[in-house]
Amino acid sequence: MTSPHAPNPNPRAAGIALAILPLVGTFVGGLYRQPSLGLVIGVGAGALIAVLFWLFDRRR
């Protein structure tokens, strides 16, 4: 029997968002001649997605 608060054995990997979105943001920002702003937006979006994944995994 498992306890109701047993850790989830299959958490989702959100690190890919932190790895890919800053690169995509930099590339897209470069198209608009604002690569630094694209990097910042990419890091922010990646962090937001990672936190959302973490929150949803806590509830599962």
mmJSON file of the N, C-alpha and C atoms, coordinates in Angstrom:
{"data_MODEL":{"atom_site":{
"group_PDB":["ATOM","ATOM","ATOM","ATOM","ATOM","ATOM","ATOM","ATOM","ATOM","ATOM","ATOM","ATOM","ATOM","ATOM","ATOM","ATOM","ATOM","ATOM","ATOM","ATOM","ATOM","ATOM","ATOM","ATOM","ATOM","ATOM","ATOM","ATOM","ATOM","ATOM","ATOM","ATOM","ATOM","ATOM","ATOM","ATOM","ATOM","ATOM","ATOM","ATOM","ATOM","ATOM","ATOM","ATOM","ATOM","ATOM","ATOM","ATOM","ATOM","ATOM","ATOM","ATOM","ATOM","ATOM","ATOM","ATOM","ATOM","ATOM","ATOM","ATOM","ATOM","ATOM","ATOM","ATOM","ATOM","ATOM","ATOM","ATOM","ATOM","ATOM","ATOM","ATOM","ATOM","ATOM","ATOM","ATOM","ATOM","ATOM","ATOM","ATOM","ATOM","ATOM","ATOM","ATOM","ATOM","ATOM","ATOM","ATOM","ATOM","ATOM","ATOM","ATOM","ATOM","ATOM","ATOM","ATOM","ATOM","ATOM","ATOM","ATOM","ATOM","ATOM","ATOM","ATOM","ATOM","ATOM","ATOM","ATOM","ATOM","ATOM","ATOM","ATOM","ATOM","ATOM","ATOM","ATOM","ATOM","ATOM","ATOM","ATOM","ATOM","ATOM","ATOM","ATOM","ATOM","ATOM","ATOM","ATOM","ATOM","ATOM","ATOM","ATOM","ATOM","ATOM","ATOM","ATOM","ATOM","ATOM","ATOM","ATOM","ATOM","ATOM","ATOM","ATOM","ATOM","ATOM","ATOM","ATOM","ATOM","ATOM","ATOM","ATOM","ATOM","ATOM","ATOM","ATOM","ATOM","ATOM","ATOM","ATOM","ATOM","ATOM","ATOM","ATOM","ATOM","ATOM","ATOM","ATOM","ATOM","ATOM","ATOM","ATOM","ATOM","ATOM","ATOM","ATOM","ATOM","ATOM","ATOM","ATOM"],
"id":[1,2,3,4,5,6,7,8,9,10,11,12,13,14,15,16,17,18,19,20,21,22,23,24,25,26,27,28,29,30,31,32,33,34,35,36,37,38,39,40,41,42,43,44,45,46,47,48,49,50,51,52,53,54,55,56,57,58,59,60,61,62,63,64,65,66,67,68,69,70,71,72,73,74,75,76,77,78,79,80,81,82,83,84,85,86,87,88,89,90,91,92,93,94,95,96,97,98,99,100,101,102,103,104,105,106,107,108,109,110,111,112,113,114,115,116,117,118,119,120,121,122,123,124,125,126,127,128,129,130,131,132,133,134,135,136,137,138,139,140,141,142,143,144,145,146,147,148,149,150,151,152,153,154,155,156,157,158,159,160,161,162,163,164,165,166,167,168,169,170,171,172,173,174,175,176,177,178,179,180],
"type_symbol":["N","C","C","N","C","C","N","C","C","N","C","C","N","C","C","N","C","C","N","C","C","N","C","C","N","C","C","N","C","C","N","C","C","N","C","C","N","C","C","N","C","C","N","C","C","N","C","C","N","C","C","N","C","C","N","C","C","N","C","C","N","C","C","N","C","C","N","C","C","N","C","C","N","C","C","N","C","C","N","C","C","N","C","C","N","C","C","N","C","C","N","C","C","N","C","C","N","C","C","N","C","C","N","C","C","N","C","C","N","C","C","N","C","C","N","C","C","N","C","C","N","C","C","N","C","C","N","C","C","N","C","C","N","C","C","N","C","C","N","C","C","N","C","C","N","C","C","N","C","C","N","C","C","N","C","C","N","C","C","N","C","C","N","C","C","N","C","C","N","C","C","N","C","C","N","C","C","N","C","C"],
"label_atom_id":["N","CA","C","N","CA","C","N","CA","C","N","CA","C","N","CA","C","N","CA","C","N","CA","C","N","CA","C","N","CA","C","N","CA","C","N","CA","C","N","CA","C","N","CA","C","N","CA","C","N","CA","C","N","CA","C","N","CA","C","N","CA","C","N","CA","C","N","CA","C","N","CA","C","N","CA","C","N","CA","C","N","CA","C","N","CA","C","N","CA","C","N","CA","C","N","CA","C","N","CA","C","N","CA","C","N","CA","C","N","CA","C","N","CA","C","N","CA","C","N","CA","C","N","CA","C","N","CA","C","N","CA","C","N","CA","C","N","CA","C","N","CA","C","N","CA","C","N","CA","C","N","CA","C","N","CA","C","N","CA","C","N","CA","C","N","CA","C","N","CA","C","N","CA","C","N","CA","C","N","CA","C","N","CA","C","N","CA","C","N","CA","C","N","CA","C","N","CA","C","N","CA","C","N","CA","C","N","CA","C"],
"label_alt_id":[null,null,null,null,null,null,null,null,null,null,null,null,null,null,null,null,null,null,null,null,null,null,null,null,null,null,null,null,null,null,null,null,null,null,null,null,null,null,null,null,null,null,null,null,null,null,null,null,null,null,null,null,null,null,null,null,null,null,null,null,null,null,null,null,null,null,null,null,null,null,null,null,null,null,null,null,null,null,null,null,null,null,null,null,null,null,null,null,null,null,null,null,null,null,null,null,null,null,null,null,null,null,null,null,null,null,null,null,null,null,null,null,null,null,null,null,null,null,null,null,null,null,null,null,null,null,null,null,null,null,null,null,null,null,null,null,null,null,null,null,null,null,null,null,null,null,null,null,null,null,null,null,null,null,null,null,null,null,null,null,null,null,null,null,null,null,null,null,null,null,null,null,null,null,null,null,null,null,null,null],
"label_comp_id":["MET","MET","MET","THR","THR","THR","SER","SER","SER","PRO","PRO","PRO","HIS","HIS","HIS","ALA","ALA","ALA","PRO","PRO","PRO","ASN","ASN","ASN","PRO","PRO","PRO","ASN","ASN","ASN","PRO","PRO","PRO","ARG","ARG","ARG","ALA","ALA","ALA","ALA","ALA","ALA","GLY","GLY","GLY","ILE","ILE","ILE","ALA","ALA","ALA","LEU","LEU","LEU","ALA","ALA","ALA","ILE","ILE","ILE","LEU","LEU","LEU","PRO","PRO","PRO","LEU","LEU","LEU","VAL","VAL","VAL","GLY","GLY","GLY","THR","THR","THR","PHE","PHE","PHE","VAL","VAL","VAL","GLY","GLY","GLY","GLY","GLY","GLY","LEU","LEU","LEU","TYR","TYR","TYR","ARG","ARG","ARG","GLN","GLN","GLN","PRO","PRO","PRO","SER","SER","SER","LEU","LEU","LEU","GLY","GLY","GLY","LEU","LEU","LEU","VAL","VAL","VAL","ILE","ILE","ILE","GLY","GLY","GLY","VAL","VAL","VAL","GLY","GLY","GLY","ALA","ALA","ALA","GLY","GLY","GLY","ALA","ALA","ALA","LEU","LEU","LEU","ILE","ILE","ILE","ALA","ALA","ALA","VAL","VAL","VAL","LEU","LEU","LEU","PHE","PHE","PHE","TRP","TRP","TRP","LEU","LEU","LEU","PHE","PHE","PHE","ASP","ASP","ASP","ARG","ARG","ARG","ARG","ARG","ARG","ARG","ARG","ARG"],
"label_asym_id":["A","A","A","A","A","A","A","A","A","A","A","A","A","A","A","A","A","A","A","A","A","A","A","A","A","A","A","A","A","A","A","A","A","A","A","A","A","A","A","A","A","A","A","A","A","A","A","A","A","A","A","A","A","A","A","A","A","A","A","A","A","A","A","A","A","A","A","A","A","A","A","A","A","A","A","A","A","A","A","A","A","A","A","A","A","A","A","A","A","A","A","A","A","A","A","A","A","A","A","A","A","A","A","A","A","A","A","A","A","A","A","A","A","A","A","A","A","A","A","A","A","A","A","A","A","A","A","A","A","A","A","A","A","A","A","A","A","A","A","A","A","A","A","A","A","A","A","A","A","A","A","A","A","A","A","A","A","A","A","A","A","A","A","A","A","A","A","A","A","A","A","A","A","A","A","A","A","A","A","A"],
"label_entity_id":["1","1","1","1","1","1","1","1","1","1","1","1","1","1","1","1","1","1","1","1","1","1","1","1","1","1","1","1","1","1","1","1","1","1","1","1","1","1","1","1","1","1","1","1","1","1","1","1","1","1","1","1","1","1","1","1","1","1","1","1","1","1","1","1","1","1","1","1","1","1","1","1","1","1","1","1","1","1","1","1","1","1","1","1","1","1","1","1","1","1","1","1","1","1","1","1","1","1","1","1","1","1","1","1","1","1","1","1","1","1","1","1","1","1","1","1","1","1","1","1","1","1","1","1","1","1","1","1","1","1","1","1","1","1","1","1","1","1","1","1","1","1","1","1","1","1","1","1","1","1","1","1","1","1","1","1","1","1","1","1","1","1","1","1","1","1","1","1","1","1","1","1","1","1","1","1","1","1","1","1"],
"label_seq_id":[1,1,1,2,2,2,3,3,3,4,4,4,5,5,5,6,6,6,7,7,7,8,8,8,9,9,9,10,10,10,11,11,11,12,12,12,13,13,13,14,14,14,15,15,15,16,16,16,17,17,17,18,18,18,19,19,19,20,20,20,21,21,21,22,22,22,23,23,23,24,24,24,25,25,25,26,26,26,27,27,27,28,28,28,29,29,29,30,30,30,31,31,31,32,32,32,33,33,33,34,34,34,35,35,35,36,36,36,37,37,37,38,38,38,39,39,39,40,40,40,41,41,41,42,42,42,43,43,43,44,44,44,45,45,45,46,46,46,47,47,47,48,48,48,49,49,49,50,50,50,51,51,51,52,52,52,53,53,53,54,54,54,55,55,55,56,56,56,57,57,57,58,58,58,59,59,59,60,60,60],
"pdbx_PDB_ins_code":[null,null,null,null,null,null,null,null,null,null,null,null,null,null,null,null,null,null,null,null,null,null,null,null,null,null,null,null,null,null,null,null,null,null,null,null,null,null,null,null,null,null,null,null,null,null,null,null,null,null,null,null,null,null,null,null,null,null,null,null,null,null,null,null,null,null,null,null,null,null,null,null,null,null,null,null,null,null,null,null,null,null,null,null,null,null,null,null,null,null,null,null,null,null,null,null,null,null,null,null,null,null,null,null,null,null,null,null,null,null,null,null,null,null,null,null,null,null,null,null,null,null,null,null,null,null,null,null,null,null,null,null,null,null,null,null,null,null,null,null,null,null,null,null,null,null,null,null,null,null,null,null,null,null,null,null,null,null,null,null,null,null,null,null,null,null,null,null,null,null,null,null,null,null,null,null,null,null,null,null],
"Cartn_x":[0.847,0.0,0.895,0.537,1.323,0.638,1.428,0.862,0.298,-0.656,-1.237,-0.25,0.864,1.838,3.141,3.058,4.254,4.756,6.065,6.587,6.251,6.045,5.716,6.967,6.886,8.074,8.432,7.522,7.761,7.539,8.396,8.218,8.559,7.95,8.226,9.521,10.233,11.504,11.249,11.374,11.133,12.429,13.557,14.84,15.041,14.36,14.495,14.001,12.983,12.487,13.551,14.288,15.349,16.553,16.669,17.806,17.491,16.298,15.961,15.413,14.529,13.873,14.825,15.86,16.794,17.494,17.803,18.423,17.448,16.218,15.196,14.943,14.867,14.646,15.761,16.998,18.13,18.073,17.727,17.621,16.505,15.333,14.206,14.513,15.109,15.498,16.514,17.406,18.378,17.717,16.627,15.888,15.313,14.995,14.474,15.569,16.821,17.988,17.979,17.417,17.387,17.697,18.893,19.173,19.196,19.623,19.645,18.229,17.342,15.946,15.33,15.655,15.167,15.67,16.933,17.492,16.749,16.518,15.82,14.402,13.711,12.353,12.38,13.365,13.487,13.755,14.63,14.908,13.649,12.953,11.715,10.653,10.483,9.494,9.892,11.178,11.647,11.454,11.746,11.553,10.075,9.224,7.789,7.285,7.697,7.271,7.801,9.053,9.627,8.871,8.514,7.757,6.366,5.727,4.398,4.45,5.458,5.624,5.798,6.618,6.869,5.577,4.782,3.523,2.561,2.454,1.55,2.035,3.35,3.891,3.648,3.666,3.391,1.979,1.042,-0.367,-0.692,0.179,-0.11,0.182],
"Cartn_y":[-1.171,0.0,1.237,2.194,3.428,4.508,5.419,6.524,7.557,8.374,9.367,10.461,10.574,11.615,11.024,9.885,9.268,10.118,10.257,11.056,10.407,11.245,10.773,10.143,8.87,8.232,8.721,9.413,9.876,11.375,12.203,13.645,14.066,15.148,15.659,16.463,16.393,17.112,18.483,19.515,20.879,21.593,20.948,21.581,21.901,21.175,21.442,22.851,23.326,24.685,25.706,25.418,26.331,26.278,25.213,25.085,25.639,25.401,25.732,27.16,27.575,28.87,30.07,30.108,31.24,31.273,30.101,30.066,30.543,30.082,30.504,32.001,32.472,33.897,34.76,34.286,35.028,35.079,33.957,33.915,34.833,34.72,35.564,37.036,37.312,38.686,39.224,38.354,38.764,39.167,38.515,38.892,40.301,40.697,42.039,42.994,42.565,43.34,43.666,42.745,42.887,41.529,40.968,39.631,39.575,40.638,40.627,40.569,41.35,41.319,39.946,39.368,38.021,36.991,37.121,36.216,36.345,37.573,37.8,37.236,37.473,36.945,35.419,34.855,33.4,32.772,33.398,32.884,32.99,34.109,34.284,33.27,33.044,32.064,30.656,30.328,29.01,28.797,29.816,29.715,29.571,30.311,30.207,28.802,28.252,26.9,25.874,26.032,25.097,25.144,26.345,26.46,25.871,26.105,25.526,23.995,23.43,21.975,21.466,22.167,21.768,21.808,22.876,22.971,21.864,21.574,20.508,19.146,18.931,17.658,17.486,18.572,18.476,17.998,18.367,17.997,16.588,16.014,14.667,13.619],
"Cartn_z":[0.0,0.0,0.0,-0.8,-0.863,-0.053,0.45,1.207,0.224,0.661,-0.258,-0.665,0.052,-0.273,-0.792,-1.445,-2.011,-3.171,-3.317,-4.436,-5.771,-6.744,-8.092,-8.707,-9.132,-9.691,-11.093,-11.757,-13.129,-13.259,-12.674,-12.849,-14.278,-14.714,-16.059,-16.048,-17.13,-17.246,-17.849,-17.039,-17.504,-17.842,-17.63,-17.902,-19.367,-20.233,-21.666,-21.995,-21.276,-21.507,-21.121,-20.047,-19.628,-20.553,-21.306,-22.224,-23.616,-24.102,-25.489,-25.644,-24.747,-24.948,-24.941,-24.112,-24.25,-25.614,-26.153,-27.484,-28.558,-28.475,-29.435,-29.288,-28.046,-27.811,-28.378,-28.218,-28.765,-30.286,-30.896,-32.362,-32.858,-32.246,-32.669,-32.374,-31.232,-30.919,-31.906,-32.382,-33.393,-34.695,-35.03,-36.24,-36.124,-34.889,-34.638,-34.157,-34.257,-33.844,-32.349,-31.553,-30.101,-29.452,-29.687,-29.146,-27.623,-26.967,-25.495,-24.93,-25.508,-25.074,-25.353,-26.486,-26.796,-25.8,-25.383,-24.385,-23.06,-22.631,-21.362,-21.427,-22.518,-22.665,-22.715,-23.396,-23.457,-22.103,-21.314,-19.96,-19.098,-19.208,-18.434,-18.808,-20.104,-20.557,-20.125,-20.23,-19.802,-18.316,-17.521,-16.067,-15.725,-16.409,-16.175,-16.482,-17.609,-17.976,-16.978,-16.542,-15.57,-14.246,-13.799,-12.546,-12.703,-13.833,-14.064,-14.084,-14.729,-14.727,-13.298,-12.52,-11.139,-10.322,-10.496,-9.757,-10.145,-11.424,-11.864,-11.394,-11.369,-10.88,-9.395,-8.644,-7.199,-6.942,-7.813,-7.618,-8.08,-8.933,-9.455,-8.432],
"occupancy":[1.0,1.0,1.0,1.0,1.0,1.0,1.0,1.0,1.0,1.0,1.0,1.0,1.0,1.0,1.0,1.0,1.0,1.0,1.0,1.0,1.0,1.0,1.0,1.0,1.0,1.0,1.0,1.0,1.0,1.0,1.0,1.0,1.0,1.0,1.0,1.0,1.0,1.0,1.0,1.0,1.0,1.0,1.0,1.0,1.0,1.0,1.0,1.0,1.0,1.0,1.0,1.0,1.0,1.0,1.0,1.0,1.0,1.0,1.0,1.0,1.0,1.0,1.0,1.0,1.0,1.0,1.0,1.0,1.0,1.0,1.0,1.0,1.0,1.0,1.0,1.0,1.0,1.0,1.0,1.0,1.0,1.0,1.0,1.0,1.0,1.0,1.0,1.0,1.0,1.0,1.0,1.0,1.0,1.0,1.0,1.0,1.0,1.0,1.0,1.0,1.0,1.0,1.0,1.0,1.0,1.0,1.0,1.0,1.0,1.0,1.0,1.0,1.0,1.0,1.0,1.0,1.0,1.0,1.0,1.0,1.0,1.0,1.0,1.0,1.0,1.0,1.0,1.0,1.0,1.0,1.0,1.0,1.0,1.0,1.0,1.0,1.0,1.0,1.0,1.0,1.0,1.0,1.0,1.0,1.0,1.0,1.0,1.0,1.0,1.0,1.0,1.0,1.0,1.0,1.0,1.0,1.0,1.0,1.0,1.0,1.0,1.0,1.0,1.0,1.0,1.0,1.0,1.0,1.0,1.0,1.0,1.0,1.0,1.0,1.0,1.0,1.0,1.0,1.0,1.0],
"B_iso_or_equiv":[0.0,0.0,0.0,0.0,0.0,0.0,0.0,0.0,0.0,0.0,0.0,0.0,0.0,0.0,0.0,0.0,0.0,0.0,0.0,0.0,0.0,0.0,0.0,0.0,0.0,0.0,0.0,0.0,0.0,0.0,0.0,0.0,0.0,0.0,0.0,0.0,0.0,0.0,0.0,0.0,0.0,0.0,0.0,0.0,0.0,0.0,0.0,0.0,0.0,0.0,0.0,0.0,0.0,0.0,0.0,0.0,0.0,0.0,0.0,0.0,0.0,0.0,0.0,0.0,0.0,0.0,0.0,0.0,0.0,0.0,0.0,0.0,0.0,0.0,0.0,0.0,0.0,0.0,0.0,0.0,0.0,0.0,0.0,0.0,0.0,0.0,0.0,0.0,0.0,0.0,0.0,0.0,0.0,0.0,0.0,0.0,0.0,0.0,0.0,0.0,0.0,0.0,0.0,0.0,0.0,0.0,0.0,0.0,0.0,0.0,0.0,0.0,0.0,0.0,0.0,0.0,0.0,0.0,0.0,0.0,0.0,0.0,0.0,0.0,0.0,0.0,0.0,0.0,0.0,0.0,0.0,0.0,0.0,0.0,0.0,0.0,0.0,0.0,0.0,0.0,0.0,0.0,0.0,0.0,0.0,0.0,0.0,0.0,0.0,0.0,0.0,0.0,0.0,0.0,0.0,0.0,0.0,0.0,0.0,0.0,0.0,0.0,0.0,0.0,0.0,0.0,0.0,0.0,0.0,0.0,0.0,0.0,0.0,0.0,0.0,0.0,0.0,0.0,0.0,0.0],
"pdbx_formal_charge":[null,null,null,null,null,null,null,null,null,null,null,null,null,null,null,null,null,null,null,null,null,null,null,null,null,null,null,null,null,null,null,null,null,null,null,null,null,null,null,null,null,null,null,null,null,null,null,null,null,null,null,null,null,null,null,null,null,null,null,null,null,null,null,null,null,null,null,null,null,null,null,null,null,null,null,null,null,null,null,null,null,null,null,null,null,null,null,null,null,null,null,null,null,null,null,null,null,null,null,null,null,null,null,null,null,null,null,null,null,null,null,null,null,null,null,null,null,null,null,null,null,null,null,null,null,null,null,null,null,null,null,null,null,null,null,null,null,null,null,null,null,null,null,null,null,null,null,null,null,null,null,null,null,null,null,null,null,null,null,null,null,null,null,null,null,null,null,null,null,null,null,null,null,null,null,null,null,null,null,null],
"auth_seq_id":[1,1,1,2,2,2,3,3,3,4,4,4,5,5,5,6,6,6,7,7,7,8,8,8,9,9,9,10,10,10,11,11,11,12,12,12,13,13,13,14,14,14,15,15,15,16,16,16,17,17,17,18,18,18,19,19,19,20,20,20,21,21,21,22,22,22,23,23,23,24,24,24,25,25,25,26,26,26,27,27,27,28,28,28,29,29,29,30,30,30,31,31,31,32,32,32,33,33,33,34,34,34,35,35,35,36,36,36,37,37,37,38,38,38,39,39,39,40,40,40,41,41,41,42,42,42,43,43,43,44,44,44,45,45,45,46,46,46,47,47,47,48,48,48,49,49,49,50,50,50,51,51,51,52,52,52,53,53,53,54,54,54,55,55,55,56,56,56,57,57,57,58,58,58,59,59,59,60,60,60],
"auth_comp_id":["MET","MET","MET","THR","THR","THR","SER","SER","SER","PRO","PRO","PRO","HIS","HIS","HIS","ALA","ALA","ALA","PRO","PRO","PRO","ASN","ASN","ASN","PRO","PRO","PRO","ASN","ASN","ASN","PRO","PRO","PRO","ARG","ARG","ARG","ALA","ALA","ALA","ALA","ALA","ALA","GLY","GLY","GLY","ILE","ILE","ILE","ALA","ALA","ALA","LEU","LEU","LEU","ALA","ALA","ALA","ILE","ILE","ILE","LEU","LEU","LEU","PRO","PRO","PRO","LEU","LEU","LEU","VAL","VAL","VAL","GLY","GLY","GLY","THR","THR","THR","PHE","PHE","PHE","VAL","VAL","VAL","GLY","GLY","GLY","GLY","GLY","GLY","LEU","LEU","LEU","TYR","TYR","TYR","ARG","ARG","ARG","GLN","GLN","GLN","PRO","PRO","PRO","SER","SER","SER","LEU","LEU","LEU","GLY","GLY","GLY","LEU","LEU","LEU","VAL","VAL","VAL","ILE","ILE","ILE","GLY","GLY","GLY","VAL","VAL","VAL","GLY","GLY","GLY","ALA","ALA","ALA","GLY","GLY","GLY","ALA","ALA","ALA","LEU","LEU","LEU","ILE","ILE","ILE","ALA","ALA","ALA","VAL","VAL","VAL","LEU","LEU","LEU","PHE","PHE","PHE","TRP","TRP","TRP","LEU","LEU","LEU","PHE","PHE","PHE","ASP","ASP","ASP","ARG","ARG","ARG","ARG","ARG","ARG","ARG","ARG","ARG"],
"auth_asym_id":["A","A","A","A","A","A","A","A","A","A","A","A","A","A","A","A","A","A","A","A","A","A","A","A","A","A","A","A","A","A","A","A","A","A","A","A","A","A","A","A","A","A","A","A","A","A","A","A","A","A","A","A","A","A","A","A","A","A","A","A","A","A","A","A","A","A","A","A","A","A","A","A","A","A","A","A","A","A","A","A","A","A","A","A","A","A","A","A","A","A","A","A","A","A","A","A","A","A","A","A","A","A","A","A","A","A","A","A","A","A","A","A","A","A","A","A","A","A","A","A","A","A","A","A","A","A","A","A","A","A","A","A","A","A","A","A","A","A","A","A","A","A","A","A","A","A","A","A","A","A","A","A","A","A","A","A","A","A","A","A","A","A","A","A","A","A","A","A","A","A","A","A","A","A","A","A","A","A","A","A"],
"auth_atom_id":["N","CA","C","N","CA","C","N","CA","C","N","CA","C","N","CA","C","N","CA","C","N","CA","C","N","CA","C","N","CA","C","N","CA","C","N","CA","C","N","CA","C","N","CA","C","N","CA","C","N","CA","C","N","CA","C","N","CA","C","N","CA","C","N","CA","C","N","CA","C","N","CA","C","N","CA","C","N","CA","C","N","CA","C","N","CA","C","N","CA","C","N","CA","C","N","CA","C","N","CA","C","N","CA","C","N","CA","C","N","CA","C","N","CA","C","N","CA","C","N","CA","C","N","CA","C","N","CA","C","N","CA","C","N","CA","C","N","CA","C","N","CA","C","N","CA","C","N","CA","C","N","CA","C","N","CA","C","N","CA","C","N","CA","C","N","CA","C","N","CA","C","N","CA","C","N","CA","C","N","CA","C","N","CA","C","N","CA","C","N","CA","C","N","CA","C","N","CA","C","N","CA","C","N","CA","C","N","CA","C"],
"pdbx_PDB_model_num":[1,1,1,1,1,1,1,1,1,1,1,1,1,1,1,1,1,1,1,1,1,1,1,1,1,1,1,1,1,1,1,1,1,1,1,1,1,1,1,1,1,1,1,1,1,1,1,1,1,1,1,1,1,1,1,1,1,1,1,1,1,1,1,1,1,1,1,1,1,1,1,1,1,1,1,1,1,1,1,1,1,1,1,1,1,1,1,1,1,1,1,1,1,1,1,1,1,1,1,1,1,1,1,1,1,1,1,1,1,1,1,1,1,1,1,1,1,1,1,1,1,1,1,1,1,1,1,1,1,1,1,1,1,1,1,1,1,1,1,1,1,1,1,1,1,1,1,1,1,1,1,1,1,1,1,1,1,1,1,1,1,1,1,1,1,1,1,1,1,1,1,1,1,1,1,1,1,1,1,1]
}}}
